[in-house]
Amino acid sequence: MNEQERAEVQQNKAIRGYIIRSLVKGYNNTALIRQITNAMMAEGLIISPDIGKYLDYLEDAEFTNRKVNAYNAYSKDTVIKLTKEGVDLAEGTIEDAGVDI
């Protein structure tokens, strides 16, 4: 793995961790997708509001609308809820090498 690939992997892990931490801070472990996306764009973590691949990795994410999935969540401006596994990940009781909490 070259240096550029390593940097991309670290960036992906950081973004996934940011999503988890944002949900932990939200009311009942929830947040609007646009709220999370806009905050990440403001901090320079992402340049596009499409966070579908990160949400897809966190596949157990629960959407409040059944017609919403990881790839249309931003356009639908849906609320996402942290699952039990996500809470465990945030609390450090489980680990995922692909998420940097």
N, C-alpha and C positions, 0 to 999 in steps of 0.2 A: 504494500500500500504506500503510495507516494504522499508527500506532504500536503498536497491539495486535497486528496481524498480524506486524509486524517482530519483536516480542518473542517471539511464538510460533515464528517461523522460527528465531530464535537459540536458543531453548530446544530445539527439535527437533535442531538441529545439535549442540548441546552433549551431548544425551543419546546420540546416535549415536556421537559421539567418545568418550564415557564407556564405552560398550559395547566399542568397539575397544580402548581402553586397558586395560580390565579383562581382555580376552582375551589381550592381549600379556603381561600379568603372570601369567597362569595357567600351570599345568603344560602344556607342549607347546602353548601358545596355546589352551587350553581353559578353560572354567569352567561351573559349574552356572547355569542360568538364574535359579533362585531366589537364588543367591548375588549375582548382579549386580543383580537386581531389589530385593532387600532392602537392599543397600548404597545404591542410588539413592533408595529411599524414606527411609532413615535420613538421607541428606544433603538431603532435600527437593527432589530433582530431579523426582520423580514422586509422585503421590498414589495411584495405582492400580498393582497389580502387572502389569497388562496392557501389555507392551512389544511386542506383536505388530506394530504399525505401524512401529516403529523397526527391528525385525528384518526386516520385509518390505522396507524400504528397503535394508537391507544384504543384499539378496537372495541373495548368494553364500554366506551363512552355511551352514555344514555342520552338520547335526544328527547325532548318533550313532545315533539311532533313526529308521528310515525312515518310521514312522507319525507322526512329529512334524513340525509346520510352525511357522511364525512365530506363529500364533495359538493353538496349544495347547501350546506349549513350557513355559509356566509350570506348567500343571496336570499335565503329565507329568514335571516336574522333570528335564528332560533336560540333557545336556551339549552345549554349542555349541562349535565349533572355528573358529578364524580361518582363512580361506583365504589363498592366496598374495597375492591382491589386497588383502586386509585387512592383511597384513604390510607390503606395499609402501606402503599408505596410512599406516600407523602410522610407518613409517620415513621418510616424506616423499618417496619416489621417484615416487609418483603423487599426484594431487590429486583431490578430490571436493568441489565447492562445497557439497554438502549435509551434510558432516561436518566438525565443528570439532575437529581433533585438538589 
